[in-house]
Amino acid sequence: MKGIAIFVLLSTSVFLLAQGPPAFQKAWVSQTGDWNKGVAVAPSGDVVSLASARLRVHARDTGQVLDSIPVGYVLKNAWAFVGSSVVLVGEDQILEVALPGGAKRNLVKLDTRAKAGCVSSFGAAVASEKGSVQVFSAKDWKLFDAFEAGGPVEGLALGSDGKTAVDLSDGTVLIRDPVTQKTATLFKREGTGSTAVALSSDGKRLFAPSGTFKACLWDLSKGTLLAEYRTGSWLTAARFLSANVVAAAGSDGLVLYEKPGEPSQNLAYSPGRFAPSVEGLAVSADGTVICSGDRDGIIACFSKGSLKPSEYKPLVATAQGPAAAGQATPPAKEVELTGALVSRSGQAVSVKLDQGPAPAAGTRGLLYKHFEKEIAGFKTSGWLEIAAVEIKKTSGPFLELTILEKRSVMTVNGKEVDHFTPGVAVKLEPIPK
């Protein structure tokens, strides 16, 4: 009988070993607005997404939108939780938003226009259009480090010790050591830069695309290459779950790398959906939850176990003044104006609205164009963010806009694609102040 008991015990152990650690499973999917500009997992476990200049708080167990807070323009993936508050990098400031409630505090007024940024538990790193990088510590939000990257910056990553990884537009990856104040080239790959550079929480390892359809894991303490991965697509974001496990997102969706070579798991949230282009990516502090946001505004959550019900209680204003926590109401409907593009001359654009009223002159907003495409037999459509604009003049249904910045620059055969063709359907979303 003892032999039988031992055999059963050994068989059970072998079976459990073969099963391995639990895989991530889809927990929920939430459709919000347009092009996602990042996601984050709060210390409470609730998920926060950013689109159309608003933060949306999603219940950790269902994905239901519990709160919607205007924050203005924020750089893509340049925000995260620092403690219990959200810290966001805009073009000219670093902003703190408290949840719940949405109370805002200007942490840093930037002296140059920001092109790229990132936020971590350490603080925030910001790069200007010419490649000047500044790092601010969350202890006092004073300047901690500053250096010249030597070229346009595409991606930034900031370690918990203030170490900064920089991905330049020419494919060069730099590592900045704040202690020695030296900037070293880790490697230079073929092709352009990427926004998918990531540092481990301890700042000792780095993940970054390297060449065509390839990414690498580096040991920064030794300067050695630890692993190479096949990406199969252009990567837009990456996050460490542990020292050797990385989640990566891009034009082919969301994947998990646990060992060299092919992805160990493809996290699909819509079977049959053609290559969702994921822009935002976040992981929980314990590495058991992964969240993503794509260009269509779909937020997806994957978990290794069951998720507890959310305890988030929005603060809602009433006629009698601030309401007690827990009296949640549906988020206000987004302000959205649709119409057609009439003409463009240089930085001036004329738009005819389908209906009013039009915002006042001086209002800033985001301009989108509608697109429809068929790729490999799959039809897809949506809104493409093409410019940040300011309303110069209104006349009935006509708006005169000034282009402040192009948001989508594409080239085909060396020629820039014109997104401002007369007659194209457009949408204007005013940026909340």
C-alpha positions as CSV (number, residue, x, y, z in Angstrom):
1,M,0.0,0.0,0.0
2,K,2.9,2.4,0.8
3,G,4.2,1.8,-2.8
4,I,0.9,2.7,-4.3
5,A,0.6,5.8,-2.1
6,I,4.1,6.9,-3.2
7,F,3.2,6.3,-6.9
8,V,0.1,8.3,-6.6
9,L,1.9,11.2,-4.9
10,L,4.7,11.1,-7.5
11,S,2.1,11.1,-10.4
12,T,0.3,14.1,-8.9
13,S,3.6,16.0,-8.5
14,V,4.6,15.3,-12.1
15,F,1.1,16.4,-13.3
16,L,1.3,19.7,-11.3
17,L,4.9,20.3,-12.6
18,A,3.7,19.8,-16.2
19,Q,0.9,22.3,-15.7
20,G,3.3,25.0,-14.8
21,P,2.3,28.5,-13.6
22,P,-1.2,29.6,-14.5
23,A,-1.6,31.4,-17.8
24,F,-3.2,34.8,-18.2
25,Q,-6.9,34.7,-19.0
26,K,-9.2,37.4,-20.4
27,A,-11.0,39.0,-17.5
28,W,-13.0,41.7,-19.3
29,V,-13.1,44.0,-22.3
30,S,-14.4,47.6,-22.3
31,Q,-15.2,49.9,-25.2
32,T,-14.4,53.5,-24.3
33,G,-13.6,56.3,-26.8
34,D,-11.0,56.7,-29.5
35,W,-7.3,56.1,-29.9
36,N,-6.0,55.0,-26.5
37,K,-3.0,56.9,-25.1
38,G,-2.1,54.6,-22.3
39,V,-3.4,52.5,-19.4
40,A,-2.4,52.1,-15.8
41,V,-3.2,49.8,-12.9
42,A,-4.0,51.6,-9.7
43,P,-2.7,50.4,-6.3
44,S,-6.3,49.4,-5.6
45,G,-6.3,47.1,-8.7
46,D,-8.7,49.3,-10.7
47,V,-7.7,50.1,-14.2
48,V,-7.3,53.7,-15.6
49,S,-7.3,54.5,-19.3
50,L,-6.6,57.7,-21.2
51,A,-8.4,58.8,-24.5
52,S,-9.8,62.1,-25.8
53,A,-8.0,64.0,-23.1
54,R,-9.9,62.2,-20.3
55,L,-8.9,59.7,-17.6
56,R,-11.5,56.9,-17.2
57,V,-11.5,54.7,-14.1
58,H,-12.6,51.1,-14.8
59,A,-13.8,48.7,-12.1
60,R,-11.1,46.1,-11.6
61,D,-13.5,43.1,-11.9
62,T,-15.9,44.2,-14.7
63,G,-14.2,47.0,-16.6
64,Q,-17.3,49.2,-16.1
65,V,-16.4,52.9,-16.3
66,L,-16.9,54.4,-12.8
67,D,-15.4,57.8,-13.3
68,S,-14.4,60.2,-16.2
69,I,-12.0,63.1,-15.5
70,P,-10.8,65.8,-18.0
71,V,-7.0,66.2,-17.9
72,G,-6.1,68.0,-21.1
73,Y,-3.5,66.9,-23.6
74,V,-1.1,64.2,-22.4
75,L,1.8,62.6,-24.3
76,K,1.2,59.0,-25.3
77,N,2.1,56.5,-22.6
78,A,3.7,59.4,-20.6
79,W,1.7,58.9,-17.4
80,A,1.4,56.4,-14.5
81,F,0.5,56.1,-10.9
82,V,3.0,57.5,-8.4
83,G,1.7,56.5,-5.0
84,S,-2.1,56.8,-5.1
85,S,-2.2,59.7,-7.6
86,V,-1.8,59.8,-11.4
87,V,1.2,61.8,-12.8
88,L,0.9,62.9,-16.4
89,V,3.4,64.6,-18.8
90,G,1.9,67.2,-21.1
91,E,3.6,69.4,-23.7
92,D,4.5,72.1,-21.2
93,Q,3.9,70.7,-17.7
94,I,3.9,67.7,-15.4
95,L,0.5,67.3,-13.7
96,E,-0.8,65.3,-10.7
97,V,-4.4,64.2,-10.6
98,A,-5.9,62.8,-7.4
99,L,-8.4,59.9,-7.6
100,P,-11.2,59.9,-6.8
101,G,-12.2,63.5,-7.3
102,G,-9.8,64.6,-10.0
103,A,-8.1,67.4,-8.0
104,K,-5.2,68.7,-10.1
105,R,-1.8,70.0,-9.1
106,N,0.9,71.4,-11.4
107,L,4.1,69.7,-10.3
108,V,6.6,71.1,-12.9
109,K,6.3,73.9,-15.5
110,L,8.5,72.7,-18.4
111,D,10.8,75.3,-19.9
112,T,10.8,73.6,-23.4
113,R,8.1,71.8,-25.3
114,A,8.0,68.1,-24.5
115,K,8.1,65.5,-27.4
116,A,8.3,62.3,-25.3
117,G,8.0,61.4,-21.6
118,C,7.6,58.6,-19.1
119,V,6.6,58.2,-15.5
120,S,7.7,55.6,-13.0
121,S,7.8,55.3,-9.2
122,F,11.0,57.4,-9.2
123,G,9.4,60.4,-10.9
124,A,9.2,61.6,-14.6
125,A,11.6,61.9,-17.5
126,V,10.9,64.4,-20.3
127,A,12.6,64.8,-23.7
128,S,12.3,68.0,-25.9
129,E,12.1,68.0,-29.7
130,K,15.8,68.6,-30.0
131,G,16.8,65.7,-27.6
132,S,17.3,67.5,-24.3
133,V,16.3,65.1,-21.5
134,Q,15.3,66.1,-18.0
135,V,14.6,63.8,-15.1
136,F,12.5,65.0,-12.1
137,S,12.4,63.2,-8.7
138,A,8.9,62.5,-7.1
139,K,10.4,63.3,-3.7
140,D,10.2,67.0,-4.3
141,W,9.7,67.3,-8.1
142,K,12.9,69.1,-8.5
143,L,15.3,68.5,-11.4
144,F,17.3,65.4,-10.6
145,D,19.3,64.9,-13.8
146,A,19.7,66.6,-17.2
147,F,21.6,65.5,-20.3
148,E,21.7,65.8,-24.1
149,A,20.6,62.6,-26.0
150,G,22.2,63.9,-29.2
151,G,19.1,63.5,-31.4
152,P,15.3,63.2,-31.6
153,V,13.9,60.9,-28.9
154,E,11.2,58.3,-29.6
155,G,11.0,56.4,-26.4
156,L,12.0,56.8,-22.7
157,A,12.1,54.5,-19.7
158,L,12.9,55.5,-16.1
159,G,14.1,53.0,-13.4
160,S,13.4,53.3,-9.7
161,D,16.9,54.6,-9.2
162,G,16.7,57.4,-11.7
163,K,18.5,55.5,-14.5
164,T,17.1,56.5,-17.9
165,A,17.0,54.5,-21.1
166,V,16.6,56.6,-24.3
167,D,15.6,55.3,-27.7
168,L,16.5,57.7,-30.5
169,S,14.8,58.0,-33.9
170,D,17.8,56.5,-35.6
171,G,17.6,53.3,-33.6
172,T,20.3,54.1,-31.0
173,V,19.6,53.0,-27.4
174,L,21.3,55.1,-24.7
175,I,21.7,54.4,-21.0
176,R,22.1,57.3,-18.6
177,D,23.6,56.6,-15.2
178,P,22.6,59.5,-12.8
179,V,25.4,58.6,-10.3
180,T,28.3,58.9,-12.7
181,Q,26.3,61.3,-14.9
182,K,27.6,59.4,-18.0
183,T,25.5,58.5,-21.1
184,A,26.6,55.3,-22.9
185,T,25.4,53.7,-26.1
186,L,24.1,50.2,-25.4
187,F,23.5,49.3,-29.1
188,K,22.3,50.7,-32.4
189,R,20.0,48.7,-34.5
190,E,18.8,49.0,-38.1
191,G,15.7,51.0,-38.7
192,T,14.1,53.8,-36.7
193,G,13.5,54.2,-33.0
194,S,10.7,52.7,-30.9
195,T,8.5,53.7,-28.0
196,A,8.7,50.1,-26.6
197,V,11.9,50.5,-24.5
198,A,11.4,49.3,-20.9
199,L,13.5,49.1,-17.7
200,S,12.9,46.6,-15.0
201,S,11.7,48.0,-11.6
202,D,15.2,47.8,-10.2
203,G,16.8,49.3,-13.3
204,K,19.1,46.4,-13.9
205,R,17.5,45.0,-17.1
206,L,16.4,46.6,-20.3
207,F,14.0,45.4,-23.0
208,A,14.1,47.1,-26.4
209,P,13.4,46.2,-30.1
210,S,16.5,45.5,-32.0
211,G,16.4,45.3,-35.8
212,T,13.5,44.0,-37.9
213,F,11.1,41.7,-36.0
214,K,13.4,41.3,-33.1
215,A,13.8,42.5,-29.5
216,C,16.5,42.0,-26.9
217,L,16.8,41.7,-23.1
218,W,20.0,43.2,-21.7
219,D,21.8,42.9,-18.3
220,L,22.8,46.6,-17.8
221,S,25.2,45.8,-14.9
222,K,27.3,43.7,-17.2
223,G,26.4,45.2,-20.5
224,T,25.6,41.7,-21.8
225,L,22.8,40.4,-24.0
226,L,20.6,37.9,-22.1
227,A,17.9,36.9,-24.7
228,E,16.6,37.6,-28.1
229,Y,12.9,37.5,-29.0
230,R,10.9,37.4,-32.3
231,T,8.4,40.2,-32.4
232,G,6.7,39.8,-35.7
233,S,5.4,43.4,-35.6
234,W,6.2,47.0,-34.7
235,L,6.2,47.4,-30.9
236,T,4.7,50.4,-29.2
237,A,5.0,49.5,-25.5
238,A,6.6,47.0,-23.2
239,R,6.5,46.3,-19.4
240,F,8.4,44.0,-17.1
241,L,6.4,41.5,-15.0
242,S,9.5,40.1,-13.4
243,A,13.2,40.1,-14.2
244,N,12.8,37.6,-17.0
245,V,9.2,38.1,-18.1
246,V,8.1,40.9,-20.4
247,A,4.7,41.9,-21.9
248,A,5.0,43.7,-25.2
249,A,2.4,45.4,-27.4
250,G,2.3,46.5,-31.0
251,S,0.6,46.3,-34.3
252,D,0.0,42.5,-33.9
253,G,-1.6,42.8,-30.5
254,L,-0.3,41.8,-27.0
255,V,2.2,39.0,-26.3
256,L,4.2,37.7,-23.4
257,Y,7.9,36.7,-23.5
258,E,9.1,34.3,-20.8
259,K,12.0,32.7,-22.7
260,P,14.1,33.5,-25.8
261,G,12.5,33.0,-29.2
262,E,8.8,33.1,-29.9
263,P,6.2,34.6,-27.5
264,S,5.1,32.2,-24.8
265,Q,1.5,33.5,-25.0
266,N,-0.6,35.7,-27.3
267,L,-3.2,37.6,-25.3
268,A,-6.2,37.8,-27.6
269,Y,-9.3,39.6,-26.4
270,S,-11.4,39.2,-29.5
271,P,-11.1,35.9,-31.4
272,G,-11.0,36.5,-35.2
273,R,-10.2,40.2,-34.8
274,F,-7.5,41.3,-37.3
275,A,-4.3,42.4,-35.7
276,P,-5.5,44.9,-33.1
277,S,-2.9,47.7,-32.8
278,V,-2.2,48.1,-29.1
279,E,-0.9,51.4,-28.0
280,G,-1.2,51.3,-24.2
281,L,0.1,48.6,-21.8
282,A,0.2,48.3,-18.0
283,V,0.9,45.6,-15.4
284,S,-0.1,45.4,-11.7
285,A,2.6,45.7,-9.1
286,D,2.4,41.9,-8.3
287,G,2.5,41.0,-12.0
288,T,-0.8,39.1,-12.0
289,V,-2.8,41.6,-14.1
290,I,-2.0,42.9,-17.6
291,C,-4.1,45.6,-19.3
292,S,-4.0,47.0,-22.8
293,G,-5.6,49.7,-24.9
294,D,-5.8,49.8,-28.6
295,R,-6.4,52.4,-31.4
296,D,-10.1,51.7,-31.4
297,G,-10.4,52.6,-27.7
298,I,-10.9,49.0,-26.6
299,I,-9.5,48.4,-23.1
300,A,-8.8,44.7,-22.2
301,C,-7.8,43.1,-18.9
302,F,-6.0,39.8,-18.4
303,S,-5.5,38.1,-15.1
304,K,-4.0,35.0,-13.5
305,G,-6.8,34.7,-11.1
306,S,-10.2,36.0,-10.0
307,L,-10.5,39.7,-9.5
308,K,-12.2,41.2,-6.4
309,P,-15.1,43.6,-6.8
310,S,-14.1,47.3,-7.1
311,E,-14.4,49.5,-4.1
312,Y,-13.8,52.8,-6.1
313,K,-16.3,55.5,-5.0
314,P,-16.4,58.6,-7.3
315,L,-17.0,62.0,-5.8
316,V,-20.0,63.5,-7.5
317,A,-21.1,67.1,-7.3
318,T,-24.8,67.8,-6.7
319,A,-27.0,70.8,-6.4
320,Q,-26.4,70.7,-2.6
321,G,-22.7,70.7,-3.1
322,P,-20.1,67.8,-3.1
323,A,-21.9,64.5,-2.6
324,A,-20.8,61.8,-0.3
325,A,-18.6,59.1,-1.7
326,G,-20.5,56.3,-3.3
327,Q,-23.2,58.3,-5.1
328,A,-21.8,57.5,-8.5
329,T,-23.4,58.7,-11.7
330,P,-22.6,57.8,-15.3
331,P,-19.8,59.9,-16.8
332,A,-20.9,63.0,-18.8
333,K,-21.2,62.5,-22.5
334,E,-18.1,63.6,-24.4
335,V,-18.2,66.8,-26.4
336,E,-17.8,65.8,-30.0
337,L,-18.2,67.7,-33.3
338,T,-18.3,66.1,-36.7
339,G,-18.1,67.5,-40.2
340,A,-16.1,67.6,-43.3
341,L,-12.7,69.2,-44.2
342,V,-13.2,72.0,-46.7
343,S,-9.7,73.2,-47.4
344,R,-6.2,73.5,-46.1
345,S,-3.5,76.1,-46.8
346,G,-0.3,75.7,-44.8
347,Q,-1.2,75.5,-41.1
348,A,-4.7,76.8,-41.7
349,V,-7.6,74.3,-42.1
350,S,-11.3,75.1,-42.8
351,V,-14.0,72.7,-41.5
352,K,-17.8,72.7,-42.0
353,L,-19.6,71.2,-39.1
354,D,-22.6,68.9,-39.4
355,Q,-24.3,70.7,-36.5
356,G,-23.4,73.2,-33.8
357,P,-22.9,75.0,-31.5
358,A,-19.2,75.6,-32.3
359,P,-16.7,76.2,-29.5
360,A,-15.4,79.7,-29.0
361,A,-12.3,81.0,-30.8
362,G,-9.2,80.2,-28.9
363,T,-10.4,76.7,-27.9
364,R,-7.9,74.0,-28.5
365,G,-8.7,70.4,-29.6
366,L,-7.8,67.2,-31.3
367,L,-8.7,66.7,-35.0
368,Y,-9.5,63.2,-36.3
369,K,-10.2,61.9,-39.8
370,H,-12.4,58.9,-40.5
371,F,-10.8,56.0,-42.4
372,E,-12.0,52.7,-43.8
373,K,-9.6,50.0,-45.0
374,E,-9.6,46.4,-46.1
375,I,-6.5,44.4,-45.1
376,A,-6.2,40.7,-46.0
377,G,-9.9,40.5,-46.5
378,F,-10.8,42.1,-43.1
379,K,-12.6,45.5,-43.1
380,T,-11.6,48.0,-40.5
381,S,-12.7,51.6,-39.8
382,G,-12.3,54.2,-37.2
383,W,-10.9,57.6,-36.4
384,L,-7.2,58.6,-36.9
385,E,-5.9,61.5,-34.8
386,I,-4.2,63.8,-37.3
387,A,-3.5,67.1,-35.5
388,A,-3.7,69.2,-32.4
389,V,-5.5,72.4,-33.4
390,E,-6.8,75.7,-32.2
391,I,-10.0,77.4,-33.3
392,K,-9.0,80.7,-34.9
393,K,-12.5,81.9,-36.1
394,T,-16.1,80.6,-36.3
395,S,-18.7,81.6,-38.8
396,G,-21.9,79.7,-38.6
397,P,-21.1,76.0,-39.3
398,F,-17.6,76.9,-40.6
399,L,-14.5,76.7,-38.4
400,E,-11.1,78.1,-39.2
401,L,-8.4,76.0,-37.4
402,T,-4.7,76.5,-36.9
403,I,-2.6,73.3,-36.9
404,L,-0.5,73.4,-33.7
405,E,1.1,70.0,-34.3
406,K,0.6,67.0,-36.7
407,R,-0.2,63.9,-34.7
408,S,0.1,61.3,-37.4
409,V,3.0,61.5,-39.9
410,M,3.1,58.6,-42.5
411,T,5.2,58.2,-45.6
412,V,4.6,56.0,-48.6
413,N,7.5,55.6,-51.1
414,G,9.2,58.5,-49.4
415,K,6.2,60.9,-49.7
416,E,4.2,62.1,-46.8
417,V,0.6,61.0,-46.7
418,D,-1.8,63.9,-46.9
419,H,-4.4,63.5,-44.1
420,F,-6.1,66.8,-45.0
421,T,-7.8,66.0,-48.2
422,P,-10.9,68.2,-48.9
423,G,-14.1,66.3,-48.4
424,V,-12.8,63.8,-45.8
425,A,-15.0,63.3,-42.8
426,V,-13.5,64.8,-39.6
427,K,-14.2,65.0,-35.9
428,L,-13.1,67.7,-33.5
429,E,-12.8,67.0,-29.8
430,P,-12.2,70.1,-27.7
431,I,-9.6,69.6,-25.0
432,P,-11.0,70.2,-21.5
433,K,-9.2,73.0,-19.6
